[in-house]
Amino acid sequence: MQRKMNMLLLLFSLIGGTIGFAIGEVILGKLSEGWPRFVVVGLYYGVLALCIGLSCLIAEMISPRLNGASWRQRYIDLSWKLLVPATLALLFVVGGLVQLIYGLQFGGLKPVKDIVLVIDNSGSMLETDPDNERFSAAKQLINNMESDNIYDKIDKQTLLTERTGTIADSTFYTLLRILSLVIIGAAIGVALGILFDNRFLAVSFGAGGIVGGLLAGFILDFGLSGHVLSDGLSRLAAVLVLAAIIALFTLVVPVGEKNGTKPRGGGRKGSLQDRPAAGLGGRTKDSRSHGF
C-alpha cells in the first residue's frame, strides 16, 4: 500500500471527461423536451462515466502505474468486459435515481398544472382600455407560451439545469443538489475501481469522488444561471474538477497493485522449492515468526 499517481491517467481522465461532457450536452439538448428527466440525467452521467472509464483504462494499459504490470498481462480482458456495466449501466441507474429524488416536490410545493388569466372587464376599462387590447394581449401571451414551451418547463428542475420558480433560492434544494453530486461522484469513483477489479482503487477513487462531487455540486448550484453558454461552462468545470480529483486522490488514500499471483506447486509434492532451507547441522530453519 502506497500513495502514488499516474500522470497519464490524470491527463486521460480530463480528456475523457471533456468528451463525455460534449456527448452529454448533445443528449441534454436533444432529449430534454420529450424524454423523462431521470432518463436524460441518467444517460448524461452514464456516458460521462463511460468516457472517463475508457480513458483511464487506456492510460493504465499504456502505463500501469496504479495496477501494476501483472494486471496488464493477466486481467486486462476482464476490465474490457466490465467497462460498460461498471460505468454506463451503473451511473445510468445512480444518476436516474438521484434525479428522481431531486425532482420530487418537497415542503408542500407542487408543480404548476394550470395557468389562470384574470382580465378586468369592469366599466373603468372603458377609459383605460377602450379598444379592448387586453384581450389581444392575452391571446398573444397564450400563443407565445405554446411556441416557447414555457408551460411545459415550469417546475421541471434537473440536476444539470438552473432552478426556477418558488425553489430558485431554496437552501434545501441547494443541499440536495450537492448531496446528489456527491453520490454520483462516489459512484463514478467506485465504478473505476470495479473496472480495474481493484478494491484499493475503489476506495481511493470513491473517496476522491465524494470530494470531487462536493465541489462539482457547488459549481453547478452557484454557476447555473439559465444562460446557455455560462451553464455549459459551469457543467464543464464541474466535470473536469470531478475527474481531476478522482485521479489525484491516490496521493491521499494509498492503493495497492492488483496482484492475483498464486503459488504454483507444480511438480512432485514436497519438491525442493517447497522445502524449508536447511540450517547448520542439517536442521531445517523455521522461517515463521514467533513474536519478539
Summary of the structure (lengths in Angstrom):
residues: 292
radius of gyration: 28.5
end to end distance: 24.3
largest distance: 123.7
contacts: 903
relative contact order: 0.14
helix: 65%
strand: 1%
